[in-house]
Amino acid sequence: MNYSFIIEFKVANDMQENTIEDVIENAKKQIEERDYESNLRERGFNNITKMVFAFKGKECRMKVV
């Protein structure tokens, strides 16, 4: 079995994101919109874990999405 990770690091844009949760949601959208997963699947990776690291000021949160 081939395992792979997609890791997205996202820093808050204060004009668009009010909370750390907004940053996480935007990072999740970016992973889906840019379809990072398709290239990995084409290369034989079936178990793909998507992770988001979100930063807003001094706050940081990691979430598996």
C-alpha positions as CSV (number, residue, x, y, z in Angstrom):
1,M,0.0,0.0,0.0
2,N,1.3,3.4,-0.9
3,Y,0.8,6.2,1.6
4,S,1.0,9.9,0.9
5,F,0.4,13.3,2.5
6,I,-0.9,16.6,1.2
7,I,0.2,19.3,3.6
8,E,-1.2,22.9,3.2
9,F,0.3,25.8,5.2
10,K,-1.9,28.8,5.2
11,V,-1.4,32.2,6.9
12,A,-4.4,34.4,7.6
13,N,-5.2,37.2,5.3
14,D,-7.0,39.7,7.7
15,M,-9.0,41.1,4.9
16,Q,-10.6,37.7,4.1
17,E,-10.4,35.6,7.3
18,N,-11.7,36.6,10.7
19,T,-10.9,33.4,12.6
20,I,-8.5,30.5,12.5
21,E,-11.4,28.3,11.4
22,D,-11.8,30.6,8.3
23,V,-8.2,30.0,7.5
24,I,-8.6,26.2,7.8
25,E,-11.7,26.3,5.6
26,N,-9.9,28.3,2.9
27,A,-6.9,25.9,3.0
28,K,-9.3,23.0,2.6
29,K,-10.9,24.7,-0.4
30,Q,-7.5,25.3,-1.9
31,I,-6.5,21.6,-1.7
32,E,-9.8,20.6,-3.4
33,E,-9.8,23.4,-6.1
34,R,-6.2,22.7,-7.1
35,D,-6.9,19.0,-7.1
36,Y,-3.6,18.0,-5.5
37,E,-4.9,14.5,-4.9
38,S,-5.4,13.5,-8.6
39,N,-1.6,13.6,-9.4
40,L,-0.9,11.4,-6.4
41,R,-3.7,8.9,-7.4
42,E,-2.3,8.8,-10.9
43,R,1.1,7.8,-9.4
44,G,-0.5,4.9,-7.4
45,F,-1.0,6.5,-4.0
46,N,-4.3,5.3,-2.6
47,N,-4.1,6.3,1.0
48,I,-3.8,10.0,1.1
49,T,-3.9,12.1,4.3
50,K,-4.7,15.8,3.9
51,M,-3.4,18.1,6.6
52,V,-3.8,21.8,7.1
53,F,-1.6,24.0,9.2
54,A,-3.3,27.4,9.8
55,F,-1.7,30.5,11.2
56,K,-3.3,33.7,12.5
57,G,-1.2,36.0,14.5
58,K,0.3,33.9,17.3
59,E,-2.4,31.2,16.9
60,C,-1.6,28.0,15.1
61,R,-3.8,25.0,14.5
62,M,-3.3,21.8,12.6
63,K,-6.2,19.7,11.3
64,V,-6.6,16.6,9.3
65,V,-9.2,17.2,6.6
